[in-house]
Amino acid sequence: MILDEKEIFKILNEQKDNKLLRFYNATLKIEEQNVILETENNFLRTKKEQLEAEIEVLKESVKELFNDEEESKRLDKLIKF
């Protein structure tokens, strides 16, 4: 079967359109993943801040329990990470 020039260009354009469509779909999926990762990152950042605040409260409570400056300094060194 011999194709004329018009049919060849039609086939090439369809292939190009398919590649562009696949690229566009892949781009959309990547953008969707970025949104999901950003949301998860924000959640984890918030959770980290909450935990850090809780640690500070606990550190103060422990310092009050010991009420000893030397012991408080030693605890500070132990708690730091």
N, CA, C and O atoms as CSV, one atom per row, in Angstrom:
chain,resi,resn,atom,element,x,y,z
A,1,MET,N,N,0.849,-1.170,0.000
A,1,MET,CA,C,0.000,0.000,0.000
A,1,MET,C,C,0.900,1.240,0.000
A,1,MET,O,O,1.800,1.366,0.830
A,2,ILE,N,N,0.652,2.118,-0.908
A,2,ILE,CA,C,1.432,3.343,-1.039
A,2,ILE,C,C,0.587,4.502,-0.524
A,2,ILE,O,O,-0.563,4.683,-0.924
A,3,LEU,N,N,1.190,5.286,0.377
A,3,LEU,CA,C,0.489,6.432,0.949
A,3,LEU,C,C,0.923,7.699,0.230
A,3,LEU,O,O,2.088,7.867,-0.131
A,4,ASP,N,N,-0.036,8.576,0.036
A,4,ASP,CA,C,0.352,9.857,-0.557
A,4,ASP,C,C,0.839,10.796,0.547
A,4,ASP,O,O,0.722,10.489,1.734
A,5,GLU,N,N,1.372,11.910,0.150
A,5,GLU,CA,C,1.985,12.856,1.082
A,5,GLU,C,C,0.994,13.337,2.136
A,5,GLU,O,O,1.362,13.483,3.301
A,6,LYS,N,N,-0.239,13.583,1.753
A,6,LYS,CA,C,-1.269,14.064,2.665
A,6,LYS,C,C,-1.533,13.035,3.767
A,6,LYS,O,O,-1.654,13.395,4.937
A,7,GLU,N,N,-1.622,11.778,3.400
A,7,GLU,CA,C,-1.868,10.722,4.387
A,7,GLU,C,C,-0.681,10.557,5.334
A,7,GLU,O,O,-0.853,10.316,6.529
A,8,ILE,N,N,0.513,10.689,4.789
A,8,ILE,CA,C,1.717,10.589,5.623
A,8,ILE,C,C,1.728,11.706,6.664
A,8,ILE,O,O,1.996,11.450,7.838
A,9,PHE,N,N,1.437,12.947,6.248
A,9,PHE,CA,C,1.399,14.069,7.193
A,9,PHE,C,C,0.287,13.887,8.222
A,9,PHE,O,O,0.452,14.252,9.386
A,10,LYS,N,N,-0.833,13.332,7.803
A,10,LYS,CA,C,-1.939,13.080,8.726
A,10,LYS,C,C,-1.500,12.090,9.808
A,10,LYS,O,O,-1.762,12.307,10.991
A,11,ILE,N,N,-0.839,11.015,9.407
A,11,ILE,CA,C,-0.360,10.007,10.360
A,11,ILE,C,C,0.687,10.607,11.298
A,11,ILE,O,O,0.651,10.375,12.506
A,12,LEU,N,N,1.615,11.376,10.738
A,12,LEU,CA,C,2.655,12.001,11.568
A,12,LEU,C,C,2.049,12.976,12.573
A,12,LEU,O,O,2.477,13.023,13.726
A,13,ASN,N,N,1.053,13.755,12.144
A,13,ASN,CA,C,0.392,14.695,13.052
A,13,ASN,C,C,-0.347,13.963,14.161
A,13,ASN,O,O,-0.335,14.402,15.311
A,14,GLU,N,N,-0.991,12.850,13.823
A,14,GLU,CA,C,-1.683,12.066,14.846
A,14,GLU,C,C,-0.689,11.534,15.874
A,14,GLU,O,O,-0.955,11.565,17.076
A,15,GLN,N,N,0.449,11.047,15.402
A,15,GLN,CA,C,1.472,10.543,16.319
A,15,GLN,C,C,2.011,11.664,17.204
A,15,GLN,O,O,2.226,11.475,18.402
A,16,LYS,N,N,2.225,12.835,16.599
A,16,LYS,CA,C,2.707,13.989,17.354
A,16,LYS,C,C,1.662,14.393,18.391
A,16,LYS,O,O,2.000,14.679,19.539
A,17,ASP,N,N,0.385,14.417,17.981
A,17,ASP,CA,C,-0.685,14.764,18.911
A,17,ASP,C,C,-0.751,13.763,20.061
A,17,ASP,O,O,-0.970,14.151,21.209
A,18,ASN,N,N,-0.565,12.479,19.762
A,18,ASN,CA,C,-0.575,11.461,20.813
A,18,ASN,C,C,0.569,11.673,21.800
A,18,ASN,O,O,0.390,11.532,23.010
A,19,LYS,N,N,1.743,12.013,21.276
A,19,LYS,CA,C,2.887,12.267,22.150
A,19,LYS,C,C,2.633,13.499,23.014
A,19,LYS,O,O,2.943,13.502,24.205
A,20,LEU,N,N,2.069,14.545,22.412
A,20,LEU,CA,C,1.763,15.762,23.173
A,20,LEU,C,C,0.715,15.481,24.241
A,20,LEU,O,O,0.814,15.976,25.364
A,21,LEU,N,N,-0.280,14.691,23.891
A,21,LEU,CA,C,-1.326,14.344,24.851
A,21,LEU,C,C,-0.741,13.538,26.014
A,21,LEU,O,O,-1.079,13.787,27.171
A,22,ARG,N,N,0.123,12.587,25.716
A,22,ARG,CA,C,0.759,11.798,26.778
A,22,ARG,C,C,1.627,12.695,27.663
A,22,ARG,O,O,1.640,12.555,28.886
A,23,PHE,N,N,2.348,13.614,27.028
A,23,PHE,CA,C,3.179,14.545,27.786
A,23,PHE,C,C,2.307,15.425,28.686
A,23,PHE,O,O,2.636,15.638,29.853
A,24,TYR,N,N,1.203,15.932,28.147
A,24,TYR,CA,C,0.287,16.773,28.918
A,24,TYR,C,C,-0.290,15.989,30.099
A,24,TYR,O,O,-0.348,16.501,31.218
A,25,ASN,N,N,-0.715,14.750,29.850
A,25,ASN,CA,C,-1.263,13.920,30.926
A,25,ASN,C,C,-0.218,13.642,31.999
A,25,ASN,O,O,-0.519,13.668,33.192
A,26,ALA,N,N,1.005,13.376,31.570
A,26,ALA,CA,C,2.086,13.142,32.533
A,26,ALA,C,C,2.337,14.400,33.363
A,26,ALA,O,O,2.569,14.320,34.570
A,27,THR,N,N,2.288,15.554,32.713
A,27,THR,CA,C,2.476,16.821,33.418
A,27,THR,C,C,1.382,17.029,34.458
A,27,THR,O,O,1.657,17.461,35.577
A,28,LEU,N,N,0.141,16.721,34.089
A,28,LEU,CA,C,-0.967,16.853,35.041
A,28,LEU,C,C,-0.779,15.925,36.237
A,28,LEU,O,O,-1.040,16.315,37.376
A,29,LYS,N,N,-0.330,14.707,35.982
A,29,LYS,CA,C,-0.110,13.760,37.077
A,29,LYS,C,C,0.994,14.252,38.005
A,29,LYS,O,O,0.895,14.118,39.225
A,30,ILE,N,N,2.041,14.819,37.423
A,30,ILE,CA,C,3.136,15.352,38.241
A,30,ILE,C,C,2.635,16.512,39.096
A,30,ILE,O,O,2.965,16.600,40.278
A,31,GLU,N,N,1.843,17.397,38.504
A,31,GLU,CA,C,1.296,18.525,39.260
A,31,GLU,C,C,0.399,18.032,40.390
A,31,GLU,O,O,0.432,18.573,41.495
A,32,GLU,N,N,-0.392,17.016,40.117
A,32,GLU,CA,C,-1.267,16.439,41.137
A,32,GLU,C,C,-0.431,15.859,42.281
A,32,GLU,O,O,-0.760,16.059,43.450
A,33,GLN,N,N,0.638,15.151,41.954
A,33,GLN,CA,C,1.531,14.592,42.972
A,33,GLN,C,C,2.181,15.705,43.788
A,33,GLN,O,O,2.340,15.573,45.002
A,34,ASN,N,N,2.556,16.800,43.129
A,34,ASN,CA,C,3.163,17.928,43.844
A,34,ASN,C,C,2.203,18.511,44.867
A,34,ASN,O,O,2.607,18.850,45.980
A,35,VAL,N,N,0.929,18.630,44.496
A,35,VAL,CA,C,-0.074,19.158,45.425
A,35,VAL,C,C,-0.211,18.223,46.625
A,35,VAL,O,O,-0.275,18.675,47.769
A,36,ILE,N,N,-0.255,16.924,46.358
A,36,ILE,CA,C,-0.370,15.943,47.442
A,36,ILE,C,C,0.844,16.030,48.366
A,36,ILE,O,O,0.699,16.039,49.588
A,37,LEU,N,N,2.037,16.094,47.781
A,37,LEU,CA,C,3.257,16.168,48.587
A,37,LEU,C,C,3.331,17.464,49.387
A,37,LEU,O,O,3.786,17.465,50.531
A,38,GLU,N,N,2.888,18.561,48.792
A,38,GLU,CA,C,2.866,19.839,49.504
A,38,GLU,C,C,1.935,19.772,50.706
A,38,GLU,O,O,2.263,20.258,51.789
A,39,THR,N,N,0.767,19.161,50.503
A,39,THR,CA,C,-0.201,19.014,51.587
A,39,THR,C,C,0.383,18.163,52.709
A,39,THR,O,O,0.273,18.517,53.883
A,40,GLU,N,N,1.001,17.048,52.350
A,40,GLU,CA,C,1.622,16.182,53.354
A,40,GLU,C,C,2.753,16.911,54.075
A,40,GLU,O,O,2.910,16.777,55.289
A,41,ASN,N,N,3.533,17.676,53.332
A,41,ASN,CA,C,4.639,18.425,53.918
A,41,ASN,C,C,4.124,19.453,54.926
A,41,ASN,O,O,4.687,19.603,56.011
A,42,ASN,N,N,3.056,20.156,54.564
A,42,ASN,CA,C,2.476,21.142,55.480
A,42,ASN,C,C,1.956,20.470,56.742
A,42,ASN,O,O,2.135,20.985,57.846
A,43,PHE,N,N,1.306,19.308,56.577
A,43,PHE,CA,C,0.802,18.570,57.732
A,43,PHE,C,C,1.957,18.169,58.650
A,43,PHE,O,O,1.882,18.343,59.866
A,44,LEU,N,N,3.027,17.630,58.055
A,44,LEU,CA,C,4.167,17.185,58.858
A,44,LEU,C,C,4.868,18.356,59.539
A,44,LEU,O,O,5.322,18.237,60.677
A,45,ARG,N,N,4.953,19.482,58.844
A,45,ARG,CA,C,5.569,20.671,59.444
A,45,ARG,C,C,4.755,21.123,60.662
A,45,ARG,O,O,5.317,21.456,61.705
A,46,THR,N,N,3.432,21.131,60.516
A,46,THR,CA,C,2.558,21.515,61.621
A,46,THR,C,C,2.708,20.541,62.782
A,46,THR,O,O,2.804,20.951,63.938
A,47,LYS,N,N,2.726,19.255,62.468
A,47,LYS,CA,C,2.880,18.226,63.503
A,47,LYS,C,C,4.210,18.396,64.227
A,47,LYS,O,O,4.274,18.270,65.450
A,48,LYS,N,N,5.274,18.681,63.476
A,48,LYS,CA,C,6.599,18.885,64.072
A,48,LYS,C,C,6.569,20.073,65.036
A,48,LYS,O,O,7.113,20.001,66.137
A,49,GLU,N,N,5.928,21.163,64.612
A,49,GLU,CA,C,5.840,22.350,65.468
A,49,GLU,C,C,5.070,22.040,66.746
A,49,GLU,O,O,5.441,22.497,67.827
A,50,GLN,N,N,3.993,21.257,66.620
A,50,GLN,CA,C,3.220,20.870,67.805
A,50,GLN,C,C,4.073,20.038,68.761
A,50,GLN,O,O,4.063,20.260,69.972
A,51,LEU,N,N,4.807,19.084,68.205
A,51,LEU,CA,C,5.652,18.229,69.044
A,51,LEU,C,C,6.769,19.023,69.707
A,51,LEU,O,O,7.104,18.782,70.867
A,52,GLU,N,N,7.343,19.964,68.975
A,52,GLU,CA,C,8.392,20.802,69.565
A,52,GLU,C,C,7.833,21.632,70.716
A,52,GLU,O,O,8.498,21.807,71.737
A,53,ALA,N,N,6.614,22.142,70.553
A,53,ALA,CA,C,5.980,22.916,71.626
A,53,ALA,C,C,5.715,22.022,72.838
A,53,ALA,O,O,5.922,22.442,73.977
A,54,GLU,N,N,5.262,20.800,72.597
A,54,GLU,CA,C,5.019,19.862,73.697
A,54,GLU,C,C,6.318,19.523,74.419
A,54,GLU,O,O,6.333,19.405,75.645
A,55,ILE,N,N,7.399,19.367,73.678
A,55,ILE,CA,C,8.703,19.077,74.287
A,55,ILE,C,C,9.122,20.224,75.197
A,55,ILE,O,O,9.620,19.996,76.299
A,56,GLU,N,N,8.920,21.462,74.736
A,56,GLU,CA,C,9.277,22.624,75.562
A,56,GLU,C,C,8.483,22.630,76.864
A,56,GLU,O,O,9.029,22.907,77.932
A,57,VAL,N,N,7.191,22.323,76.768
A,57,VAL,CA,C,6.352,22.280,77.973
A,57,VAL,C,C,6.862,21.196,78.920
A,57,VAL,O,O,6.962,21.416,80.127
A,58,LEU,N,N,7.181,20.035,78.374
A,58,LEU,CA,C,7.695,18.938,79.199
A,58,LEU,C,C,9.038,19.294,79.833
A,58,LEU,O,O,9.288,18.960,80.991
A,59,LYS,N,N,9.901,19.971,79.079
A,59,LYS,CA,C,11.195,20.382,79.624
A,59,LYS,C,C,11.000,21.311,80.823
A,59,LYS,O,O,11.666,21.171,81.849
A,60,GLU,N,N,10.081,22.253,80.674
A,60,GLU,CA,C,9.818,23.186,81.773
A,60,GLU,C,C,9.251,22.454,82.986
A,60,GLU,O,O,9.603,22.753,84.127
A,61,SER,N,N,8.375,21.495,82.724
A,61,SER,CA,C,7.797,20.720,83.830
A,61,SER,C,C,8.875,19.938,84.569
A,61,SER,O,O,8.875,19.883,85.798
A,62,VAL,N,N,9.782,19.339,83.829
A,62,VAL,CA,C,10.866,18.569,84.449
A,62,VAL,C,C,11.780,19.496,85.244
A,62,VAL,O,O,12.215,19.150,86.343
A,63,LYS,N,N,12.070,20.670,84.692
A,63,LYS,CA,C,12.920,21.628,85.409
A,63,LYS,C,C,12.269,22.029,86.729
A,63,LYS,O,O,12.938,22.135,87.757
A,64,GLU,N,N,10.959,22.251,86.688
A,64,GLU,CA,C,10.250,22.625,87.916
A,64,GLU,C,C,10.293,21.491,88.933
A,64,GLU,O,O,10.418,21.727,90.135
A,65,LEU,N,N,10.187,20.267,88.446
A,65,LEU,CA,C,10.240,19.119,89.351
A,65,LEU,C,C,11.591,19.024,90.045
A,65,LEU,O,O,11.664,18.798,91.253
A,66,PHE,N,N,12.643,19.196,89.287
A,66,PHE,CA,C,13.973,19.078,89.870
A,66,PHE,C,C,14.362,20.343,90.620
A,66,PHE,O,O,15.007,20.281,91.667
A,67,ASN,N,N,13.968,21.485,90.081
A,67,ASN,CA,C,14.247,22.782,90.703
A,67,ASN,C,C,15.713,22.899,91.130
A,67,ASN,O,O,16.031,23.454,92.182
A,68,ASP,N,N,16.567,22.379,90.310
A,68,ASP,CA,C,18.001,22.388,90.576
A,68,ASP,C,C,18.691,22.822,89.283
A,68,ASP,O,O,18.524,22.190,88.240
A,69,GLU,N,N,19.455,23.887,89.358
A,69,GLU,CA,C,20.070,24.458,88.159
A,69,GLU,C,C,21.027,23.475,87.484
A,69,GLU,O,O,21.017,23.342,86.260
A,70,GLU,N,N,21.845,22.793,88.269
A,70,GLU,CA,C,22.797,21.825,87.703
A,70,GLU,C,C,22.050,20.698,87.002
A,70,GLU,O,O,22.399,20.308,85.888
A,71,GLU,N,N,21.044,20.190,87.650
A,71,GLU,CA,C,20.261,19.088,87.078
A,71,GLU,C,C,19.525,19.556,85.823
A,71,GLU,O,O,19.399,18.802,84.858
A,72,SER,N,N,19.044,20.787,85.837
A,72,SER,CA,C,18.349,21.337,84.672
A,72,SER,C,C,19.283,21.427,83.469
A,72,SER,O,O,18.888,21.113,82.346
A,73,LYS,N,N,20.509,21.852,83.703
A,73,LYS,CA,C,21.481,21.938,82.608
A,73,LYS,C,C,21.782,20.549,82.038
A,73,LYS,O,O,21.876,20.366,80.825
A,74,ARG,N,N,21.931,19.583,82.937
A,74,ARG,CA,C,22.200,18.214,82.496
A,74,ARG,C,C,21.023,17.679,81.677
A,74,ARG,O,O,21.223,17.017,80.659
A,75,LEU,N,N,19.815,17.962,82.116
A,75,LEU,CA,C,18.617,17.527,81.383
A,75,LEU,C,C,18.545,18.187,80.013
A,75,LEU,O,O,18.183,17.544,79.028
A,76,ASP,N,N,18.888,19.466,79.950
A,76,ASP,CA,C,18.888,20.166,78.655
A,76,ASP,C,C,19.800,19.458,77.658
A,76,ASP,O,O,19.456,19.296,76.487
A,77,LYS,N,N,20.959,19.044,78.139
A,77,LYS,CA,C,21.896,18.340,77.256
A,77,LYS,C,C,21.326,16.997,76.810
A,77,LYS,O,O,21.502,16.595,75.659
A,78,LEU,N,N,20.649,16.310,77.713
A,78,LEU,CA,C,20.072,15.004,77.377
A,78,LEU,C,C,18.915,15.123,76.394
A,78,LEU,O,O,18.745,14.279,75.513
A,79,ILE,N,N,18.127,16.170,76.551
A,79,ILE,CA,C,16.911,16.313,75.742
A,79,ILE,C,C,17.220,16.796,74.330
A,79,ILE,O,O,16.491,16.466,73.396
A,80,LYS,N,N,18.279,17.566,74.160
A,80,LYS,CA,C,18.595,18.109,72.825
A,80,LYS,C,C,18.872,16.995,71.839
A,80,LYS,O,O,19.478,15.978,72.176
A,81,PHE,N,N,18.407,17.209,70.590
A,81,PHE,CA,C,18.657,16.230,69.521
A,81,PHE,C,C,18.909,16.908,68.229
A,81,PHE,O,O,19.139,16.244,67.218
